[in-house]
Amino acid sequence: MPGKWISALLLLQISCCFRSAKCGKVLVWPVEYSHWMNIKIILDELVQKGHEVTVLRPLSSIFLDPKKSPGLEFETFTTSFTSDDLEIFFARFVDTWTYEIPRDTCLSYSPLLQNIIDGYSNYSLILCEDTISNKQLMTKLQESKFDVLLSDAVAPCGELIAELLQIPFLYSLRFSPGYTIEKYIAGLLLPPSYVPVILSGLGGQMTFKERVKNMICMLYFDFWFQIFREKEWDQLYSKTLGRPTTLFETMGKAEMWLIRSYWDLEFPHPTLPNVDYVGGLHCKPAKPLPKEMEDFVQSSGEHGVVVFSLGSMVRNMTEEKANAIAWALAQIPQKVLWRFDGKKPATLGPNTRLYKWLPQNDLLGHPKTKAFVTHGGANGLYEAIHHGIPMIGIPLFGEQHDNIAHMVAKGVAVTLNIRTLSRSDLLNALKEVIDNPFYKKNAMWLSAIHHDQPMKPLDRAVFWIEVVMRHKGAKHLRPLAYNLTWYQYHSLDVIGFLLTCVAVIVVLIVKCFLLVYRFFVKKEKKMKNE
């Protein structure tokens, strides 16, 4: 790079540092797959503003590639498992959740869902132990004098590292099963009477029957289900910090919560000043397509195109299912771009092209795109909202059923079941979404809501990280509820005291009446005797 350009970049970084008070040093505890893609957007923006960003990278990592992350520093450390072990684990994780876990009620999730979550907890625990027991790594981190740590709340250990380094930390989070973390650690109020519990598959205004189901789901996740094997994590945190503590107590010290959602996807509910909703922070204007792809899109004429993608984690679709999908796609007049990695379906039509990778955002932002067939992952969903594209949802695992349920409730999508999906189901859904202007109208309405914000989601996320760095925390935004015990939070001690007072007063009044009654009875007997 010419010297003048290097000088210009340095001056730009320096000016950014002056505007934001100082250039900070950010440490990152990341998560694989789409979680990394989301947090990397924030990290790249921090680097652009002149901050130093260091990512803790296990040697077994799947997605964290330093070659694809210019500007970021990586601290790579060894682990007791390999990347192949992780690939096998996550493949099994997805397959079990997609094809084996029952979906009729929340109670039917157990024990399969609990088993795979326990497996994830065990993997995370081993990773955490590998990290904090690495004395060379921890010494280097101590000497680096970081200002803040950014972590994903579904991957414990970031908060423990922040405690050891004595620095403030923030969380990035999409969801936790049953909103457990959001309610009991972040402190959000999420009444089940009108807020659908995540993983319930409910969305919108609930009927009485649905509210009953929602309440059952809440009780299940609150009192039965465990996101992490808490006893093991509590022991590790207490041993490492040298004092009795718990995982949830340590997580509760987070300065800010950056929730990767917004009111275009969510339904309104109470929030807190140290919680900000930054859904769609990765969204951006569409770029031109590669020439070969652009020529194919333009060949669609007035009919336009359909974009089909079920994400990067689905790799074992059965041949029968692939043929059913291909047949349905062949029946529509639109051209189809299908992200597919497998044997070419025998029923593939001339209007459909297969790709191992798609520039999804650029396709969804293309004026000829009519519909998006999606698994309901938050990233793709937000790109569709950003560009105003109606959807056919085929949810697979995680919160995807809830995401699509919310889109259906808002009139932007129809939903299909991957397990029972037939060729006619998909064909009818495509015709409904493409031909009925109702869906496009609502998609454009959601897009307008998404764009109508005083500050872009990415700018807000970076702003809050810089606030924490500037003030060495955000104590002024933390509700005082964090300082209360569970019984104090619910005012059980106050209620108990007041009830005791009432009981004492009632007892005293009764005793007084009894004394008066006995006095008059004795007086009456005395008068009779006389």
Buried (B, 14 or more C-beta within 10 A) or exposed (E): EEEEEEEEEEEEBEEBBEEBEEBBBBBBBBBBBBBBEBBBBBBBBBBBBBBBBBBBBBEBBBBBEEEEBEEBBBBBBEBEBEBEEBEEBBBEBBBBBBEEBEBEEBEEBBEBBBEBBBBBBBBBBEBBBBBBEBEEBBEEBEEBEBBBBBBBBBBBBBBBBBBBBEBBBBBBBBBBBBBBBBBBBBBBEBEBEBBBBBBBBBBBEBEEEBBEBBBBBBBBBBEEBBBBBEEEBBEBBBEBEEEEBBBBBBBBBBBBBBBBBBBBBBBEBEBBEBBBBBBBBBBBEBEEBEEEBBEBBEEBEEBBBBBBBBBBBBEEBEEEBBBBBBBBBBBBEBBBBBBBEBEEBEBBBEBBBBBEEBBBBBBBBBEBBBBBBBBBBBBBBBBBBBBBBBBBBBBBBBBBBBBBBBBBBBBBBBBBEBEEBBBEBBBBBBEBBBEEEEBBEBBBBBBEBBBEBEEBBBBBBBBBBBBBBBBEBBEEBBEEEBEBEEEEEEEEEEEEEEEEEEEEEEEEEEEEEEEEEEEEEEEEEEEEEE
